[in-house]
Amino acid sequence: MDKSAVIVTGGSRGIGLAIVEKFFAQGRQVVTCGRGARPRHLDSAVEWVQADVARPEDARYIVERAEQRFGRVGILVNNAGVQVEKTVLESTDADWEEVMGINARGTFNLCRAVLPGMVQCGGTIINLGSISGQSADPSMALYNASKAFVHGLTRSIAVDHGPRVRCNAVCPGWIMTAMAEDAFAMAADPAKAKADALARHPAGRFGQPDDIAETVAWLASDAARFITGQCFVVDGGLTSASPLQPRFF
C-alpha cells in the first residue's frame, strides 16, 4: 500500500470528516485542519493542524507538518469551504474575504504548496466544487463564483502539471450537512422547499457525506488513473432533470 500522506482540509465535520474517516479506514496516514481547536471526536491517529487555508503561510505549514510527520504527500483533498447567503448587492467586502478567501484562495494556496513535491514524486489532487459552480443558486453569488473558480483551477492544474499530477473535482449536489440545512432555512417555507427539492432527485433521496467520500476515494485510487481534469457531479440526478415537473403535464 502507498504510505504517502493524505491531506484533507476542513475535516472536522460533514463531508470533510467523512473523507478523513474513509481514508483512515483504508489505512492511510491522514492530516486534516481547521481554524478551531482539535475536535474531540477525531481519531487520535489523525494529525490535526489548526490553520486558516486562506493564509498562504498556513497552507505551507499544513504541508510541512504532513511531510515532517508522515513523509511525502500523495493525496490532497481541498474540502474546506463556507457559504454566505446573499446577492451581489447585499454582499460586503468582509463577505468576499470570507467566501473567496477560504473557497477559492484556500484551494489555490494548498495546491500551490503541495505541487512541488507532487511534481517530483507524483500525486493526486481532488477539489470539492459544487453544482452551484455550474448553475447559480439564488442569493449565493459569492459561493457560486468561488466554486466556478475551483472548477477552472482544477482543469488548469491537470493541464499544467500532468502527467505526474492528476487533478479532478467532485461537485456535490444537496448533501445533508449543516450548510445544506442553512440553505433550506433561507426559504419562506423551509419544509416545503425541502420537500420540493427532494421530489427533484431521481435517486429518491438527498445525498449523505459518505456518498462524496466514496467518490473522492475512488478518484484517488489507481482505478481512476486515466481520469484527470474532470468535474464529477454527484447529485442524485438533480441537475439531469428538466425544471418542468411531471405534475404540470
C-alpha positions in Angstrom: 0.0 0.0 0.0 1.1 3.6 -0.8 2.3 5.0 2.5 2.2 8.7 1.4 0.2 11.1 3.5 -3.3 12.3 2.7 -4.2 16.0 3.5 -7.9 16.7 3.8 -8.8 20.4 4.6 -11.8 21.2 6.7 -12.0 17.7 8.1 -13.8 18.4 11.4 -17.4 17.7 10.3 -19.7 16.9 7.4 -18.2 15.9 4.1 -14.6 16.6 5.2 -15.0 14.3 8.2 -16.4 11.5 6.1 -13.5 11.8 3.7 -11.0 11.7 6.6 -12.7 8.6 8.0 -12.7 6.9 4.6 -9.0 7.3 4.0 -8.2 6.4 7.6 -10.2 3.2 7.3 -8.1 2.4 4.3 -5.0 2.5 6.5 -3.7 5.8 5.2 -1.9 8.4 7.2 -4.2 11.4 7.3 -3.7 15.1 8.1 -6.6 17.4 8.4 -7.1 21.0 9.5 -9.5 23.7 10.6 -9.5 27.2 12.1 -10.6 25.9 15.5 -9.1 23.6 18.2 -8.9 19.9 17.5 -12.3 18.2 17.5 -12.8 15.7 20.3 -14.5 13.2 18.0 -11.4 13.0 15.7 -9.4 9.7 15.9 -6.2 10.3 17.8 -4.2 8.9 15.0 -5.3 11.6 12.6 -3.0 14.6 12.6 -4.8 17.9 13.3 -3.4 21.2 12.3 -5.1 24.4 13.5 -4.7 26.7 10.5 -6.5 29.0 8.1 -6.2 27.8 4.5 -6.8 31.4 3.2 -3.4 32.3 4.6 -0.5 31.2 2.3 1.8 30.7 5.2 -0.7 28.4 6.9 -1.1 26.4 3.7 2.6 25.9 3.6 2.6 24.9 7.3 0.0 22.3 6.8 2.0 20.6 4.0 5.2 20.9 6.0 3.6 19.3 9.0 2.3 16.4 6.8 5.8 15.9 5.3 7.5 16.0 8.7 5.1 13.6 10.3 4.5 11.1 7.5 6.8 11.8 4.6 5.6 12.9 1.2 2.1 14.0 0.5 0.4 11.8 -2.2 -3.2 13.0 -2.0 -4.6 16.4 -1.3 -8.4 16.9 -0.9 -9.4 20.6 -0.8 -12.7 20.4 1.1 -12.7 23.5 3.4 -15.5 25.8 2.4 -18.0 28.3 3.7 -21.1 30.0 2.2 -22.9 33.3 2.6 -26.5 33.6 1.5 -26.5 37.0 -0.2 -26.8 38.5 -3.7 -24.1 40.7 -5.2 -25.8 43.9 -4.0 -26.1 42.5 -0.4 -22.5 41.2 -0.2 -19.9 43.1 1.7 -16.1 43.3 1.4 -16.0 41.1 4.5 -18.2 38.5 2.8 -15.9 38.5 -0.2 -12.9 37.9 2.0 -14.6 35.1 3.9 -16.0 33.1 1.0 -13.4 33.8 -1.7 -10.6 33.6 0.9 -11.5 30.1 2.0 -13.2 28.5 -1.0 -11.0 30.0 -3.8 -7.8 31.3 -2.3 -7.6 28.5 0.2 -7.9 25.9 -2.6 -5.2 27.7 -4.6 -2.9 28.0 -1.6 -2.9 24.3 -0.7 -2.5 23.3 -4.4 0.5 25.7 -4.8 2.0 24.4 -1.5 1.7 20.7 -2.3 2.6 20.8 -6.0 6.4 21.0 -5.8 6.5 17.6 -4.0 3.9 16.1 -6.3 5.6 17.2 -9.5 8.7 15.4 -8.3 7.1 12.2 -6.9 3.6 12.1 -8.3 0.3 12.7 -6.6 -3.4 13.4 -6.9 -5.4 16.5 -6.0 -9.2 16.4 -5.6 -11.0 19.6 -5.1 -14.5 20.0 -3.8 -16.5 22.0 -6.3 -20.3 22.2 -6.4 -23.3 22.0 -8.8 -23.6 25.7 -7.7 -20.4 26.4 -9.7 -22.2 25.2 -12.8 -25.8 26.5 -12.2 -26.3 29.5 -10.0 -28.3 29.1 -6.8 -30.2 32.2 -5.9 -28.8 34.6 -3.3 -25.5 32.7 -3.3 -23.5 34.9 -5.6 -20.0 34.6 -3.9 -20.4 30.9 -3.2 -21.4 30.2 -6.8 -18.4 32.2 -8.1 -16.0 30.6 -5.7 -16.9 27.1 -6.9 -16.7 28.1 -10.5 -13.2 29.2 -9.7 -12.4 25.8 -8.2 -13.6 24.1 -11.4 -11.4 26.2 -13.6 -8.4 25.8 -11.3 -8.9 22.0 -11.4 -8.6 21.9 -15.1 -5.6 24.2 -15.2 -3.7 22.1 -12.7 -4.4 18.9 -14.7 -3.2 20.5 -17.9 -0.2 22.3 -16.5 1.1 19.6 -14.1 0.2 16.3 -15.7 1.2 13.5 -16.1 2.9 13.5 -12.7 -0.2 15.1 -11.0 -3.8 14.2 -11.6 -6.4 16.8 -10.6 -10.1 16.4 -10.5 -13.1 18.0 -8.8 -16.1 16.5 -7.2 -19.3 18.6 -7.5 -21.8 17.7 -4.8 -25.5 18.5 -5.0 -27.7 18.5 -1.9 -25.7 16.7 0.7 -27.3 16.7 4.1 -24.9 18.8 6.1 -25.2 21.9 8.3 -24.5 24.1 5.2 -27.4 22.4 3.3 -29.8 23.0 6.2 -28.7 26.6 6.3 -29.6 27.0 2.6 -33.1 25.5 3.1 -33.6 27.7 6.1 -33.4 30.7 3.8 -36.8 29.8 2.2 -40.1 31.3 3.2 -41.3 27.8 3.9 -38.2 25.6 4.6 -40.2 22.4 4.9 -41.9 22.9 1.6 -38.7 23.9 -0.1 -37.0 20.7 1.2 -39.9 18.6 0.0 -39.8 20.2 -3.4 -36.0 19.7 -3.7 -36.4 16.0 -2.7 -39.0 15.5 -5.4 -36.5 16.7 -8.0 -34.0 13.9 -7.2 -34.3 10.8 -9.4 -32.3 8.9 -6.8 -35.3 9.5 -4.4 -33.1 10.9 -1.6 -30.7 13.6 -0.6 -27.0 12.8 -0.5 -25.0 11.8 2.6 -21.4 12.8 3.3 -20.3 9.3 2.7 -21.6 9.5 -0.9 -19.0 12.1 -1.6 -16.3 10.4 0.4 -16.7 7.2 -1.7 -16.3 9.3 -4.9 -13.2 11.0 -3.6 -11.6 7.8 -2.5 -12.3 6.3 -5.9 -10.8 9.2 -7.8 -7.7 9.0 -5.6 -7.2 5.3 -6.4 -5.5 3.6 -9.2 -8.9 2.6 -10.6 -9.2 6.3 -11.8 -5.6 6.5 -13.1 -6.7 7.7 -16.6 -9.0 10.4 -15.2 -7.8 14.0 -14.8 -9.1 17.5 -15.4 -12.7 16.4 -14.8 -15.5 17.8 -12.7 -17.7 14.9 -11.4 -21.3 15.8 -10.5 -22.6 13.7 -7.6 -26.2 14.9 -7.1 -28.6 12.0 -7.2 -29.6 13.1 -10.7 -30.8 16.5 -9.7 -29.2 18.5 -12.5 -30.1 15.9 -15.1 -33.8 16.6 -14.8 -35.8 19.2 -16.7 -37.1 22.1 -14.4 -40.6 21.3 -15.8 -42.1 18.9 -13.3 -44.4 15.9 -14.3 -47.3 17.2 -12.2 -47.8 20.1 -14.7 -48.4 17.7 -17.6 
